[in-house]
Amino acid sequence: MSVSIPFNKPYFSGAETRYIEQAVRSGKISGDGMFTKRVHAFFEQELGFRQALLTTSCTDALEMAALLLDIRPGDEVLMPSFTFVSAANAFVLRGAKVVFVDSTGLNPNLDADALAGLVTARTRAIVPVHYAGIACDMDTVLQVAQLHGLAVVEDAAHAIDSYHRGRPLGSLGQLATFSFHETKNIISGEGGLLAVNDARFGLRAEIIREKGTSRSAFFRGEVDKYGWVDVGSSFLPSDIIAAYLWAQLENLADIQRQRLAIWERYQQALTPLAAQGVGLPALPDYATNNAHLFYLVCRSLTERTALIAELRQRGILAVFHYVPLHGSAYYRGRYGAGPALPWADHYGDCLMRLPLFYELSLADQNLIIEVVLQFYQKYSSC
Ligand SMILES: *Cc1c(COP(=O)(O)O)cnc(C)c1O
């Protein structure tokens, strides 16, 4: 059967094309135009980032972070194994060794209590990912970082409009990265953002983003000519991308309300499965929910494969998520078998995500819930 309920459908407010046309007609569609400035101001004023810089992707923002931290060959960087490959690549590109941390049993976030035991004289940074938009144990992460003089780069790709003890995710680390890939809550097709919360990095972040030149300061009239002053690359997106993104940000409250309603409906309907040992998203008391994704943790890989197949049979596309990086071909090729990270492996084998997007109808969601519940009625006897 063909798919009738996709996993994701990109949100579209209708204003995107209007703003893109406006950008085009303004005669300036390169980076840092009118819409980029609006987007920067939004993140700085509404979400409290010291400085927001749009990038062409979260991957690029992570690469900027590695450059800003002057990561060098031999340095070590701590991050969860259950994360997206870009977080690792950004530091590996600078010659660093990535040291993987296991996830917690509660949820896929990194086990902050394991960090201290992994710090060596070469450790430079911690890169926590707020999985599903649910905050990591940032009290412990920041404490370990402070004690050992490490930088914290929050991979906040999932985490727009989510909070840790009332503080926006992305404002807690010296640096933080966001993604506006079409699978995220707020999108621009491809796109990302670097939040610079430590003033030390501000000027250099602008330079690295503008090909290693002082171009940004020049356009503000702070220097009378611009030139090559540092390493860098081209990390800034066209204002056309920012125009699309602005239409989304204008609707942030509405998007979040709708996603949360869908998420709560899943949670309510599927919570009974917990009695059978099926895992559901778990929120520690310091974390909020931004409804980035709704997941189940099946009891085995076999069970997950069967459930995904059952949903697929009924025209519903549900998908698993990260393949833990410590078991990847690249990592094993370089470092061998690596550490045993049982929770990362568990989520790699057993976690699956259900469709969650703005336009998901009540009827479609009810069908998804029914198929999952029926599956577990059959499966409970196995
Ligand atoms: C989506 C994602 C990224 C990469 O985002 P891009 O904008 O596609 O580069 C990085 N980290 C995490 C956790 C993600 O989910």
The ligand as an ORCA input file, in Angstrom:
! r2SCAN-3c Opt
* xyz 0 1
  C      18.766     18.354     11.767
  C      19.903     18.231     12.715
  C      21.191     18.742     12.453
  C      21.604     19.249     11.103
  O      20.833     20.245     10.620
  P      21.054     20.768      9.123
  O      20.405     22.111      9.198
  O      20.347     19.806      8.242
  O      22.507     20.857      8.865
  C      22.141     18.700     13.441
  N      21.884     18.174     14.645
  C      20.683     17.641     14.928
  C      20.446     17.087     16.290
  C      19.659     17.627     13.969
  O      18.486     17.073     14.245
*
